[in-house]
Amino acid sequence: MKQIFLSLLVFSGTLFILIASVGLIRFRDLYSRMHATTKASSFGLMLILIGVALFFNLWPVYLKSLLVIAFVYLTAPLASHAVAQSQKGREDDGEGNAARVKKNG
Amino acid sequence: MIYQTILYAAMANLILAMALTLVRLGRGPASGDRVVALDLVASISMGMILVYSLFTEEAVYLDIPVLIAMVSFIGTVAISAYLKHKK
């Protein structure tokens, strides 16, 4: 019974990752794609890690899964912010409104 | 056994997600799309290794997602910094 509950937890985590992937393939803009992937995949990975840690029930597994959850939740917004900043820097050339100038002139 | 069946379905979910992400990685129009797809590939491979550790019931595989989490963050930030400063 416990095993079935934990496998359902892992299955829902993989479902969240699948939803993130569908969002990556269906959305039209880079910012929309980042919105789809960077949150849903973090949450799905957290569900999978909680399921695995409760399955093994050992203290190194709890420690490692807590480490991975903390690291993913700390670094996924940073990586997404770096990608968005590089895309924005490529779009408007550092000034902030050069795209509008290019559209006018 | 229903427990094994649910784990097989979870692995099928991850394989389908990996296929869709590789499609986006192959034909993404901008470089930023490819960077985002690579980040998602790292997450999906972490999930695959975790589900495989449930299949074999060995806790040794928990070391690999820790390393993938660190390396994928550094790789994503490095590629986006390179794309930012490229003229």
N, CA and C atoms of all chains as a GROMACS GRO file, in nm:
protein
  576
    1MET      N    1   0.084  -0.121   0.000
    1MET     CA    2   0.000   0.000   0.000
    1MET      C    3   0.087   0.126   0.000
    2LYS      N    4   0.192   0.123   0.084
    2LYS     CA    5   0.285   0.236   0.087
    2LYS      C    6   0.358   0.250  -0.046
    3GLN      N    7   0.394   0.136  -0.106
    3GLN     CA    8   0.464   0.139  -0.234
    3GLN      C    9   0.376   0.197  -0.344
    4ILE      N   10   0.247   0.163  -0.341
    4ILE     CA   11   0.156   0.217  -0.444
    4ILE      C   12   0.142   0.369  -0.429
    5PHE      N   13   0.132   0.415  -0.303
    5PHE     CA   14   0.122   0.560  -0.280
    5PHE      C   15   0.248   0.632  -0.328
    6LEU      N   16   0.366   0.574  -0.298
    6LEU     CA   17   0.490   0.640  -0.340
    6LEU      C   18   0.507   0.638  -0.491
    7SER      N   19   0.466   0.529  -0.556
    7SER     CA   20   0.479   0.526  -0.701
    7SER      C   21   0.380   0.622  -0.766
    8LEU      N   22   0.264   0.643  -0.703
    8LEU     CA   23   0.173   0.745  -0.757
    8LEU      C   24   0.232   0.885  -0.741
    9LEU      N   25   0.306   0.907  -0.632
    9LEU     CA   26   0.374   1.036  -0.613
    9LEU      C   27   0.477   1.059  -0.723
   10VAL      N   28   0.557   0.955  -0.751
   10VAL     CA   29   0.658   0.965  -0.857
   10VAL      C   30   0.592   0.984  -0.993
   11PHE      N   31   0.479   0.916  -1.014
   11PHE     CA   32   0.409   0.929  -1.143
   11PHE      C   33   0.356   1.071  -1.162
   12SER      N   34   0.304   1.133  -1.055
   12SER     CA   35   0.255   1.271  -1.070
   12SER      C   36   0.371   1.367  -1.096
   13GLY      N   37   0.488   1.338  -1.037
   13GLY     CA   38   0.604   1.421  -1.066
   13GLY      C   39   0.646   1.414  -1.212
   14THR      N   40   0.646   1.293  -1.268
   14THR     CA   41   0.681   1.280  -1.409
   14THR      C   42   0.574   1.343  -1.498
   15LEU      N   43   0.449   1.342  -1.450
   15LEU     CA   44   0.343   1.408  -1.527
   15LEU      C   45   0.368   1.559  -1.534
   16PHE      N   46   0.417   1.617  -1.423
   16PHE     CA   47   0.449   1.760  -1.426
   16PHE      C   48   0.563   1.789  -1.523
   17ILE      N   49   0.663   1.700  -1.527
   17ILE     CA   50   0.774   1.721  -1.620
   17ILE      C   51   0.725   1.708  -1.765
   18LEU      N   52   0.632   1.615  -1.788
   18LEU     CA   53   0.575   1.600  -1.922
   18LEU      C   54   0.496   1.725  -1.963
   19ILE      N   55   0.425   1.785  -1.867
   19ILE     CA   56   0.350   1.908  -1.895
   19ILE      C   57   0.448   2.022  -1.929
   20ALA      N   58   0.561   2.026  -1.858
   20ALA     CA   59   0.663   2.127  -1.889
   20ALA      C   60   0.716   2.109  -2.031
   21SER      N   61   0.737   1.985  -2.071
   21SER     CA   62   0.788   1.958  -2.205
   21SER      C   63   0.686   1.995  -2.313
   22VAL      N   64   0.557   1.966  -2.284
   22VAL     CA   65   0.452   2.005  -2.380
   22VAL      C   66   0.444   2.157  -2.392
   23GLY      N   67   0.462   2.226  -2.280
   23GLY     CA   68   0.465   2.372  -2.286
   23GLY      C   69   0.583   2.424  -2.364
   24LEU      N   70   0.696   2.354  -2.352
   24LEU     CA   71   0.814   2.395  -2.429
   24LEU      C   72   0.791   2.379  -2.578
   25ILE      N   73   0.713   2.277  -2.616
   25ILE     CA   74   0.696   2.254  -2.760
   25ILE      C   75   0.578   2.333  -2.817
   26ARG      N   76   0.482   2.376  -2.732
   26ARG     CA   77   0.361   2.437  -2.785
   26ARG      C   78   0.363   2.589  -2.783
   27PHE      N   79   0.433   2.650  -2.687
   27PHE     CA   80   0.428   2.796  -2.676
   27PHE      C   81   0.507   2.861  -2.790
   28ARG      N   82   0.478   2.988  -2.815
   28ARG     CA   83   0.534   3.053  -2.933
   28ARG      C   84   0.653   3.142  -2.902
   29ASP      N   85   0.665   3.188  -2.776
   29ASP     CA   86   0.767   3.287  -2.742
   29ASP      C   87   0.870   3.224  -2.650
   30LEU      N   88   0.989   3.281  -2.647
   30LEU     CA   89   1.093   3.227  -2.558
   30LEU      C   90   1.056   3.249  -2.412
   31TYR      N   91   0.999   3.364  -2.380
   31TYR     CA   92   0.963   3.393  -2.242
   31TYR      C   93   0.850   3.302  -2.194
   32SER      N   94   0.755   3.274  -2.284
   32SER     CA   95   0.648   3.180  -2.247
   32SER      C   96   0.704   3.041  -2.225
   33ARG      N   97   0.802   3.001  -2.307
   33ARG     CA   98   0.861   2.868  -2.290
   33ARG      C   99   0.937   2.858  -2.159
   34MET      N  100   1.007   2.966  -2.121
   34MET     CA  101   1.076   2.963  -1.993
   34MET      C  102   0.978   2.958  -1.877
   35HIS      N  103   0.866   3.030  -1.892
   35HIS     CA  104   0.760   3.025  -1.791
   35HIS      C  105   0.707   2.883  -1.775
   36ALA      N  106   0.696   2.809  -1.888
   36ALA     CA  107   0.645   2.673  -1.879
   36ALA      C  108   0.746   2.580  -1.814
   37THR      N  109   0.874   2.589  -1.855
   37THR     CA  110   0.967   2.485  -1.812
   37THR      C  111   1.021   2.506  -1.673
   38THR      N  112   1.057   2.629  -1.636
   38THR     CA  113   1.140   2.644  -1.517
   38THR      C  114   1.063   2.623  -1.387
   39LYS      N  115   0.930   2.633  -1.391
   39LYS     CA  116   0.856   2.608  -1.268
   39LYS      C  117   0.802   2.466  -1.261
   40ALA      N  118   0.743   2.420  -1.371
   40ALA     CA  119   0.680   2.288  -1.368
   40ALA      C  120   0.784   2.177  -1.352
   41SER      N  121   0.901   2.194  -1.414
   41SER     CA  122   1.001   2.088  -1.403
   41SER      C  123   1.062   2.085  -1.262
   42SER      N  124   1.077   2.203  -1.198
   42SER     CA  125   1.127   2.205  -1.061
   42SER      C  126   1.029   2.135  -0.966
   43PHE      N  127   0.900   2.164  -0.984
   43PHE     CA  128   0.800   2.103  -0.896
   43PHE      C  129   0.791   1.952  -0.918
   44GLY      N  130   0.797   1.910  -1.044
   44GLY     CA  131   0.793   1.766  -1.072
   44GLY      C  132   0.912   1.694  -1.017
   45LEU      N  133   1.029   1.757  -1.026
   45LEU     CA  134   1.150   1.696  -0.970
   45LEU      C  135   1.142   1.688  -0.818
   46MET      N  136   1.080   1.788  -0.756
   46MET     CA  137   1.064   1.782  -0.611
   46MET      C  138   0.972   1.668  -0.571
   47LEU      N  139   0.864   1.646  -0.645
   47LEU     CA  140   0.774   1.534  -0.614
   47LEU      C  141   0.845   1.400  -0.629
   48ILE      N  142   0.924   1.385  -0.738
   48ILE     CA  143   0.996   1.260  -0.759
   48ILE      C  144   1.095   1.235  -0.646
   49LEU      N  145   1.166   1.342  -0.605
   49LEU     CA  146   1.268   1.325  -0.500
   49LEU      C  147   1.204   1.291  -0.365
   50ILE      N  148   1.088   1.352  -0.335
   50ILE     CA  149   1.020   1.316  -0.210
   50ILE      C  150   0.976   1.170  -0.213
   51GLY      N  151   0.926   1.126  -0.329
   51GLY     CA  152   0.885   0.986  -0.341
   51GLY      C  153   1.000   0.890  -0.324
   52VAL      N  154   1.115   0.921  -0.385
   52VAL     CA  155   1.232   0.833  -0.375
   52VAL      C  156   1.285   0.830  -0.232
   53ALA      N  157   1.290   0.947  -0.166
   53ALA     CA  158   1.342   0.953  -0.030
   53ALA      C  159   1.253   0.876   0.067
   54LEU      N  160   1.121   0.886   0.050
   54LEU     CA  161   1.032   0.810   0.138
   54LEU      C  162   1.034   0.662   0.107
   55PHE      N  163   1.071   0.626  -0.017
   55PHE     CA  164   1.079   0.484  -0.053
   55PHE      C  165   1.198   0.418   0.015
   56PHE      N  166   1.316   0.483   0.007
   56PHE     CA  167   1.435   0.418   0.063
   56PHE      C  168   1.440   0.428   0.215
   57ASN      N  169   1.399   0.544   0.271
   57ASN     CA  170   1.390   0.563   0.416
   57ASN      C  171   1.524   0.545   0.487
   58LEU      N  172   1.630   0.604   0.430
   58LEU     CA  173   1.762   0.604   0.491
   58LEU      C  174   1.806   0.749   0.508
   59TRP      N  175   1.892   0.776   0.605
   59TRP     CA  176   1.926   0.917   0.625
   59TRP      C  177   2.017   0.975   0.517
   60PRO      N  178   2.111   0.901   0.450
   60PRO     CA  179   2.184   0.966   0.341
   60PRO      C  180   2.094   1.002   0.224
   61VAL      N  181   1.992   0.920   0.201
   61VAL     CA  182   1.900   0.950   0.090
   61VAL      C  183   1.818   1.075   0.120
   62TYR      N  184   1.774   1.087   0.246
   62TYR     CA  185   1.703   1.210   0.284
   62TYR      C  186   1.793   1.333   0.265
   63LEU      N  187   1.920   1.318   0.307
   63LEU     CA  188   2.013   1.432   0.297
   63LEU      C  189   2.038   1.471   0.152
   64LYS      N  190   2.062   1.369   0.066
   64LYS     CA  191   2.091   1.400  -0.074
   64LYS      C  192   1.970   1.457  -0.145
   65SER      N  193   1.852   1.404  -0.117
   65SER     CA  194   1.734   1.456  -0.186
   65SER      C  195   1.702   1.597  -0.139
   66LEU      N  196   1.724   1.625  -0.011
   66LEU     CA  197   1.704   1.762   0.039
   66LEU      C  198   1.804   1.857  -0.027
   67LEU      N  199   1.927   1.808  -0.045
   67LEU     CA  200   2.030   1.888  -0.111
   67LEU      C  201   1.991   1.920  -0.255
   68VAL      N  202   1.942   1.817  -0.327
   68VAL     CA  203   1.904   1.839  -0.467
   68VAL      C  204   1.785   1.934  -0.477
   69ILE      N  205   1.685   1.917  -0.388
   69ILE     CA  206   1.567   2.005  -0.392
   69ILE      C  207   1.608   2.150  -0.365
   70ALA      N  208   1.693   2.171  -0.263
   70ALA     CA  209   1.737   2.307  -0.230
   70ALA      C  210   1.818   2.366  -0.344
   71PHE      N  211   1.904   2.285  -0.405
   71PHE     CA  212   1.989   2.337  -0.512
   71PHE      C  213   1.907   2.371  -0.635
   72VAL      N  214   1.812   2.283  -0.671
   72VAL     CA  215   1.728   2.311  -0.789
   72VAL      C  216   1.642   2.435  -0.766
   73TYR      N  217   1.585   2.446  -0.644
   73TYR     CA  218   1.500   2.563  -0.620
   73TYR      C  219   1.580   2.691  -0.605
   74LEU      N  220   1.710   2.681  -0.573
   74LEU     CA  221   1.791   2.802  -0.570
   74LEU      C  222   1.840   2.841  -0.709
   75THR      N  223   1.876   2.743  -0.792
   75THR     CA  224   1.944   2.776  -0.916
   75THR      C  225   1.853   2.785  -1.038
   76ALA      N  226   1.734   2.727  -1.037
   76ALA     CA  227   1.648   2.736  -1.154
   76ALA      C  228   1.604   2.880  -1.184
   77PRO      N  229   1.566   2.963  -1.084
   77PRO     CA  230   1.537   3.103  -1.116
   77PRO      C  231   1.659   3.180  -1.164
   78LEU      N  232   1.777   3.146  -1.109
   78LEU     CA  233   1.898   3.217  -1.153
   78LEU      C  234   1.931   3.185  -1.298
   79ALA      N  235   1.920   3.058  -1.335
   79ALA     CA  236   1.950   3.020  -1.473
   79ALA      C  237   1.848   3.081  -1.569
   80SER      N  238   1.720   3.079  -1.529
   80SER     CA  239   1.616   3.138  -1.613
   80SER      C  240   1.637   3.289  -1.629
   81HIS      N  241   1.680   3.353  -1.520
   81HIS     CA  242   1.705   3.497  -1.527
   81HIS      C  243   1.824   3.527  -1.618
   82ALA      N  244   1.926   3.442  -1.615
   82ALA     CA  245   2.041   3.463  -1.702
   82ALA      C  246   2.003   3.448  -1.849
   83VAL      N  247   1.921   3.347  -1.879
   83VAL     CA  248   1.878   3.328  -2.018
   83VAL      C  249   1.793   3.446  -2.065
   84ALA      N  250   1.700   3.492  -1.979
   84ALA     CA  251   1.614   3.605  -2.018
   84ALA      C  252   1.695   3.731  -2.037
   85GLN      N  253   1.796   3.749  -1.951
   85GLN     CA  254   1.879   3.870  -1.962
   85GLN      C  255   1.961   3.867  -2.091
   86SER      N  256   2.013   3.750  -2.127
   86SER     CA  257   2.091   3.743  -2.251
   86SER      C  258   2.002   3.766  -2.372
   87GLN      N  259   1.879   3.712  -2.368
   87GLN     CA  260   1.788   3.733  -2.481
   87GLN      C  261   1.748   3.879  -2.492
   88LYS      N  262   1.723   3.944  -2.377
   88LYS     CA  263   1.685   4.085  -2.379
   88LYS      C  264   1.802   4.172  -2.426
   89GLY      N  265   1.924   4.136  -2.384
   89GLY     CA  266   2.040   4.210  -2.430
   89GLY      C  267   2.062   4.196  -2.579
   90ARG      N  268   2.028   4.077  -2.633
   90ARG     CA  269   2.041   4.061  -2.778
   90ARG      C  270   1.931   4.136  -2.852
   91GLU      N  271   1.812   4.150  -2.788
   91GLU     CA  272   1.703   4.213  -2.860
   91GLU      C  273   1.720   4.365  -2.869
   92ASP      N  274   1.753   4.432  -2.753
   92ASP     CA  275   1.751   4.577  -2.761
   92ASP      C  276   1.888   4.640  -2.735
   93ASP      N  277   1.993   4.562  -2.751
   93ASP     CA  278   2.127   4.617  -2.768
   93ASP      C  279   2.176   4.696  -2.648
   94GLY      N  280   2.128   4.664  -2.526
   94GLY     CA  281   2.182   4.724  -2.407
   94GLY      C  282   2.119   4.854  -2.364
   95GLU      N  283   2.049   4.925  -2.451
   95GLU     CA  284   1.996   5.055  -2.414
   95GLU      C  285   1.858   5.045  -2.350
   96GLY      N  286   1.784   4.943  -2.378
   96GLY     CA  287   1.654   4.928  -2.317
   96GLY      C  288   1.538   4.962  -2.410
   97ASN      N  289   1.558   5.054  -2.502
   97ASN     CA  290   1.448   5.087  -2.593
   97ASN      C  291   1.498   5.100  -2.737
   98ALA      N  292   1.601   5.024  -2.771
   98ALA     CA  293   1.653   5.036  -2.907
   98ALA      C  294   1.563   4.965  -3.007
   99ALA      N  295   1.482   4.869  -2.959
   99ALA     CA  296   1.392   4.800  -3.052
   99ALA      C  297   1.286   4.896  -3.104
  100ARG      N  298   1.236   4.984  -3.015
  100ARG     CA  299   1.138   5.082  -3.057
  100ARG      C  300   1.200   5.182  -3.155
  101VAL      N  301   1.326   5.220  -3.129
  101VAL     CA  302   1.394   5.312  -3.220
  101VAL      C  303   1.410   5.249  -3.358
  102LYS      N  304   1.443   5.117  -3.356
  102LYS     CA  305   1.460   5.049  -3.483
  102LYS      C  306   1.327   5.041  -3.558
  103LYS      N  307   1.216   5.024  -3.480
  103LYS     CA  308   1.087   5.017  -3.546
  103LYS      C  309   1.048   5.153  -3.605
  104ASN      N  310   1.085   5.263  -3.535
  104ASN     CA  311   1.049   5.395  -3.587
  104ASN      C  312   1.134   5.434  -3.706
  105GLY      N  313   1.264   5.412  -3.694
  105GLY     CA  314   1.351   5.459  -3.800
  105GLY      C  315   1.366   5.357  -3.909
  106MET      N  316   0.178  -0.685  -1.099
  106MET     CA  317   0.196  -0.602  -0.981
  106MET      C  318   0.176  -0.455  -1.018
  107ILE      N  319   0.090  -0.388  -0.943
  107ILE     CA  320   0.047  -0.256  -0.985
  107ILE      C  321   0.156  -0.151  -0.962
  108TYR      N  322   0.243  -0.180  -0.864
  108TYR     CA  323   0.351  -0.086  -0.834
  108TYR      C  324   0.450  -0.076  -0.949
  109GLN      N  325   0.487  -0.190  -1.005
  109GLN     CA  326   0.577  -0.192  -1.121
  109GLN      C  327   0.512  -0.124  -1.241
  110THR      N  328   0.383  -0.145  -1.258
  110THR     CA  329   0.313  -0.087  -1.374
  110THR      C  330   0.312   0.065  -1.367
  111ILE      N  331   0.290   0.119  -1.245
  111ILE     CA  332   0.289   0.265  -1.232
  111ILE      C  333   0.428   0.321  -1.258
  112LEU      N  334   0.532   0.246  -1.215
  112LEU     CA  335   0.668   0.294  -1.243
  112LEU      C  336   0.701   0.289  -1.391
  113TYR      N  337   0.651   0.185  -1.461
  113TYR     CA  338   0.670   0.182  -1.607
  113TYR      C  339   0.600   0.299  -1.674
  114ALA      N  340   0.480   0.335  -1.626
  114ALA     CA  341   0.408   0.449  -1.684
  114ALA      C  342   0.484   0.579  -1.658
  115ALA      N  343   0.546   0.590  -1.539
  115ALA     CA  344   0.625   0.710  -1.509
  115ALA      C  345   0.745   0.721  -1.602
  116MET      N  346   0.810   0.606  -1.628
  116MET     CA  347   0.925   0.608  -1.720
  116MET      C  348   0.880   0.641  -1.862
  117ALA      N  349   0.760   0.594  -1.902
  117ALA     CA  350   0.708   0.628  -2.035
  117ALA      C  351   0.681   0.778  -2.045
  118ASN      N  352   0.629   0.838  -1.938
  118ASN     CA  353   0.610   0.983  -1.935
  118ASN      C  354   0.742   1.055  -1.958
  119LEU      N  355   0.845   1.009  -1.889
  119LEU     CA  356   0.975   1.077  -1.901
  119LEU      C  357   1.034   1.060  -2.040
  120ILE      N  358   1.014   0.942  -2.101
  120ILE     CA  359   1.067   0.921  -2.236
  120ILE      C  360   0.996   1.010  -2.337
  121LEU      N  361   0.863   1.023  -2.320
  121LEU     CA  362   0.787   1.111  -2.410
  121LEU      C  363   0.831   1.257  -2.393
  122ALA      N  364   0.852   1.298  -2.268
  122ALA     CA  365   0.898   1.435  -2.242
  122ALA      C  366   1.035   1.459  -2.303
  123MET      N  367   1.122   1.358  -2.294
  123MET     CA  368   1.256   1.371  -2.352
  123MET      C  369   1.248   1.384  -2.504
  124ALA      N  370   1.156   1.309  -2.569
  124ALA     CA  371   1.141   1.318  -2.714
  124ALA      C  372   1.095   1.457  -2.755
  125LEU      N  373   0.994   1.511  -2.684
  125LEU     CA  374   0.943   1.645  -2.719
  125LEU      C  375   1.051   1.751  -2.698
  126THR      N  376   1.128   1.736  -2.590
  126THR     CA  377   1.232   1.835  -2.563
  126THR      C  378   1.344   1.828  -2.666
  127LEU      N  379   1.374   1.706  -2.714
  127LEU     CA  380   1.478   1.695  -2.816
  127LEU      C  381   1.431   1.753  -2.949
  128VAL      N  382   1.298   1.745  -2.977
  128VAL     CA  383   1.246   1.811  -3.097
  128VAL      C  384   1.267   1.962  -3.088
  129ARG      N  385   1.236   2.019  -2.969
  129ARG     CA  386   1.256   2.164  -2.953
  129ARG      C  387   1.403   2.200  -2.957
  130LEU      N  388   1.489   2.110  -2.904
  130LEU     CA  389   1.632   2.136  -2.908
  130LEU      C  390   1.685   2.134  -3.050
  131GLY      N  391   1.624   2.051  -3.136
  131GLY     CA  392   1.672   2.043  -3.273
  131GLY      C  393   1.628   2.158  -3.360
  132ARG      N  394   1.503   2.204  -3.343
  132ARG     CA  395   1.453   2.303  -3.438
  132ARG      C  396   1.423   2.438  -3.375
  133GLY      N  397   1.469   2.462  -3.249
  133GLY     CA  398   1.442   2.590  -3.185
  133GLY      C  399   1.497   2.706  -3.265
  134PRO      N  400   1.419   2.808  -3.292
  134PRO     CA  401   1.467   2.913  -3.382
  134PRO      C  402   1.580   2.996  -3.323
  135ALA      N  403   1.571   3.035  -3.196
  135ALA     CA  404   1.676   3.116  -3.136
  135ALA      C  405   1.769   3.028  -3.053
  136SER      N  406   1.881   3.084  -3.013
  136SER     CA  407   1.974   3.008  -2.928
  136SER      C  408   1.920   2.994  -2.786
  137GLY      N  409   1.839   3.093  -2.741
  137GLY     CA  410   1.782   3.084  -2.609
  137GLY      C  411   1.689   2.966  -2.592
  138ASP      N  412   1.616   2.932  -2.700
  138ASP     CA  413   1.530   2.814  -2.695
  138ASP      C  414   1.611   2.688  -2.672
  139ARG      N  415   1.726   2.681  -2.737
  139ARG     CA  416   1.810   2.561  -2.720
  139ARG      C  417   1.867   2.553  -2.579
  140VAL      N  418   1.900   2.670  -2.521
  140VAL     CA  419   1.952   2.669  -2.383
  140VAL      C  420   1.844   2.621  -2.286
  141VAL      N  421   1.721   2.670  -2.303
  141VAL     CA  422   1.611   2.628  -2.217
  141VAL      C  423   1.583   2.480  -2.234
  142ALA      N  424   1.591   2.431  -2.359
  142ALA     CA  425   1.568   2.289  -2.384
  142ALA      C  426   1.677   2.203  -2.320
  143LEU      N  427   1.802   2.253  -2.321
  143LEU     CA  428   1.910   2.177  -2.257
  143LEU      C  429   1.890   2.169  -2.105
  144ASP      N  430   1.841   2.280  -2.047
  144ASP     CA  431   1.811   2.279  -1.904
  144ASP      C  432   1.704   2.175  -1.872
  145LEU      N  433   1.602   2.167  -1.958
  145LEU     CA  434   1.495   2.069  -1.935
  145LEU      C  435   1.546   1.927  -1.958
  146VAL      N  436   1.640   1.909  -2.052
  146VAL     CA  437   1.699   1.775  -2.073
  146VAL      C  438   1.770   1.728  -1.947
  147ALA      N  439   1.840   1.820  -1.879
  147ALA     CA  440   1.907   1.783  -1.754
  147ALA      C  441   1.805   1.740  -1.648
  148SER      N  442   1.694   1.815  -1.638
  148SER     CA  443   1.592   1.778  -1.539
  148SER      C  444   1.531   1.641  -1.571
  149ILE      N  445   1.505   1.616  -1.701
  149ILE     CA  446   1.443   1.489  -1.738
  149ILE      C  447   1.538   1.372  -1.713
  150SER      N  448   1.668   1.394  -1.738
  150SER     CA  449   1.761   1.284  -1.711
  150SER      C  450   1.775   1.258  -1.562
  151MET      N  451   1.766   1.364  -1.480
  151MET     CA  452   1.762   1.341  -1.336
  151MET      C  453   1.642   1.257  -1.295
  152GLY      N  454   1.527   1.288  -1.351
  152GLY     CA  455   1.407   1.209  -1.321
  152GLY      C  456   1.419   1.066  -1.367
  153MET      N  457   1.481   1.044  -1.484
  153MET     CA  458   1.500   0.907  -1.534
  153MET      C  459   1.588   0.826  -1.440
  154ILE      N  460   1.697   0.889  -1.392
  154ILE     CA  461   1.788   0.816  -1.303
  154ILE      C  462   1.717   0.784  -1.171
  155LEU      N  463   1.633   0.877  -1.123
  155LEU     CA  464   1.562   0.851  -0.997
  155LEU      C  465   1.462   0.737  -1.012
  156VAL      N  466   1.389   0.736  -1.125
  156VAL     CA  467   1.293   0.626  -1.147
  156VAL      C  468   1.367   0.493  -1.165
  157TYR      N  469   1.484   0.498  -1.228
  157TYR     CA  470   1.562   0.374  -1.244
  157TYR      C  471   1.614   0.325  -1.110
  158SER      N  472   1.646   0.418  -1.018
  158SER     CA  473   1.688   0.373  -0.885
  158SER      C  474   1.572   0.309  -0.810
  159LEU      N  475   1.448   0.349  -0.842
  159LEU     CA  476   1.334   0.279  -0.782
  159LEU      C  477   1.317   0.140  -0.844
  160PHE      N  478   1.351   0.126  -0.973
  160PHE     CA  479   1.340  -0.006  -1.036
  160PHE      C  480   1.437  -0.104  -0.972
  161THR      N  481   1.564  -0.064  -0.961
  161THR     CA  482   1.665  -0.156  -0.911
  161THR      C  483   1.673  -0.160  -0.758
  162GLU      N  484   1.605  -0.065  -0.690
  162GLU     CA  485   1.605  -0.055  -0.543
  162GLU      C  486   1.746  -0.043  -0.487
  163GLU      N  487   1.828   0.039  -0.553
  163GLU     CA  488   1.962   0.067  -0.501
  163GLU      C  489   1.974   0.217  -0.478
  164ALA      N  490   2.021   0.257  -0.362
  164ALA     CA  491   2.027   0.400  -0.328
  164ALA      C  492   2.155   0.467  -0.376
  165VAL      N  493   2.241   0.392  -0.446
  165VAL     CA  494   2.368   0.449  -0.490
  165VAL      C  495   2.346   0.553  -0.599
  166TYR      N  496   2.239   0.534  -0.677
  166TYR     CA  497   2.213   0.624  -0.790
  166TYR      C  498   2.175   0.764  -0.748
  167LEU      N  499   2.152   0.787  -0.618
  167LEU     CA  500   2.116   0.921  -0.572
  167LEU      C  501   2.231   1.019  -0.582
  168ASP      N  502   2.355   0.969  -0.601
  168ASP     CA  503   2.468   1.061  -0.615
  168ASP      C  504   2.464   1.134  -0.748
  169ILE      N  505   2.409   1.070  -0.850
  169ILE     CA  506   2.418   1.126  -0.985
  169ILE      C  507   2.332   1.253  -1.001
  170PRO      N  508   2.206   1.260  -0.950
  170PRO     CA  509   2.130   1.385  -0.965
  170PRO      C  510   2.193   1.504  -0.895
  171VAL      N  511   2.268   1.481  -0.786
  171VAL     CA  512   2.336   1.594  -0.720
  171VAL      C  513   2.436   1.656  -0.818
  172LEU      N  514   2.514   1.570  -0.884
  172LEU     CA  515   2.615   1.622  -0.978
  172LEU      C  516   2.550   1.686  -1.100
  173ILE      N  517   2.441   1.624  -1.150
  173ILE     CA  518   2.376   1.681  -1.268
  173ILE      C  519   2.317   1.818  -1.237
  174ALA      N  520   2.262   1.835  -1.115
  174ALA     CA  521   2.205   1.964  -1.077
  174ALA      C  522   2.311   2.074  -1.076
  175MET      N  523   2.428   2.042  -1.022
  175MET     CA  524   2.534   2.144  -1.018
  175MET      C  525   2.588   2.175  -1.157
  176VAL      N  526   2.616   2.071  -1.236
  176VAL     CA  527   2.679   2.092  -1.368
  176VAL      C  528   2.584   2.162  -1.464
  177SER      N  529   2.454   2.128  -1.459
  177SER     CA  530   2.361   2.189  -1.554
  177SER      C  531   2.341   2.336  -1.523
  178PHE      N  532   2.345   2.374  -1.395
  178PHE     CA  533   2.332   2.517  -1.362
  178PHE      C  534   2.452   2.595  -1.416
  179ILE      N  535   2.572   2.541  -1.394
  179ILE     CA  536   2.692   2.612  -1.442
  179ILE      C  537   2.692   2.620  -1.594
  180GLY      N  538   2.651   2.512  -1.660
  180GLY     CA  539   2.646   2.512  -1.807
  180GLY      C  540   2.548   2.612  -1.862
  181THR      N  541   2.428   2.619  -1.800
  181THR     CA  542   2.327   2.713  -1.849
  181THR      C  543   2.374   2.857  -1.834
  182VAL      N  544   2.431   2.889  -1.717
  182VAL     CA  545   2.478   3.027  -1.695
  182VAL      C  546   2.594   3.060  -1.789
  183ALA      N  547   2.683   2.963  -1.814
  183ALA     CA  548   2.796   2.990  -1.902
  183ALA      C  549   2.752   3.014  -2.045
  184ILE      N  550   2.659   2.930  -2.095
  184ILE     CA  551   2.614   2.948  -2.233
  184ILE      C  552   2.539   3.079  -2.249
  185SER      N  553   2.455   3.116  -2.148
  185SER     CA  554   2.380   3.240  -2.163
  185SER      C  555   2.473   3.362  -2.151
  186ALA      N  556   2.578   3.353  -2.070
  186ALA     CA  557   2.673   3.465  -2.064
  186ALA      C  558   2.749   3.477  -2.196
  187TYR      N  559   2.782   3.363  -2.258
  187TYR     CA  560   2.848   3.367  -2.388
  187TYR      C  561   2.757   3.428  -2.494
  188LEU      N  562   2.628   3.391  -2.491
  188LEU     CA  563   2.535   3.447  -2.590
  188LEU      C  564   2.511   3.595  -2.566
  189LYS      N  565   2.524   3.638  -2.438
  189LYS     CA  566   2.500   3.779  -2.408
  189LYS      C  567   2.614   3.865  -2.461
  190HIS      N  568   2.738   3.817  -2.446
  190HIS     CA  569   2.852   3.900  -2.484
  190HIS      C  570   2.896   3.879  -2.627
  191LYS      N  571   2.831   3.788  -2.700
  191LYS     CA  572   2.868   3.766  -2.840
  191LYS      C  573   2.811   3.878  -2.925
  192LYS      N  574   2.892   3.928  -3.016
  192LYS     CA  575   2.843   4.034  -3.105
  192LYS      C  576   2.820   3.982  -3.245
   0.00000   0.00000   0.00000
